[in-house]
Amino acid sequence: MSNTCQENQSTANISLAQLTQQLDAMHIAQLTSFAYGLPPLYFCREYLEQDEQTAIGHCLQRLENGINNQDFTLDRLTVLLAENDYYDDYEARLRLGPELV
């Protein structure tokens, strides 16, 4: 991998971290779902049983992979954050299974 490619990848990762630093796991999971064109709670369900940091790590890895594979761009993620409605942590969990709240 060339230095330029590594630098671009590193810049994208830093920007992704900055873009998501204030978001909780359920919010990042919904962003990941939107990025891949899936229903908003798709990844929330997958990561529901995991602790917050593990779920965030898995979602960020999926987002990084999507950017690296050119499935979507960081700019697209920024638009998705601004344009879509997101459930807060409590409501996402309630919609996935009221008995879990």
Secondary structure, 3 states (H helix, E strand, C coil): CCHHHHHHHHHHHHHHHHHHCCCCHHHHHHHHHHHCCCCCCHHHHHHCCCCHHHHHHHHHHHHHHHHHCCCCCHHHHHHHHHHCCCCCHHHHHHHHCHHHC
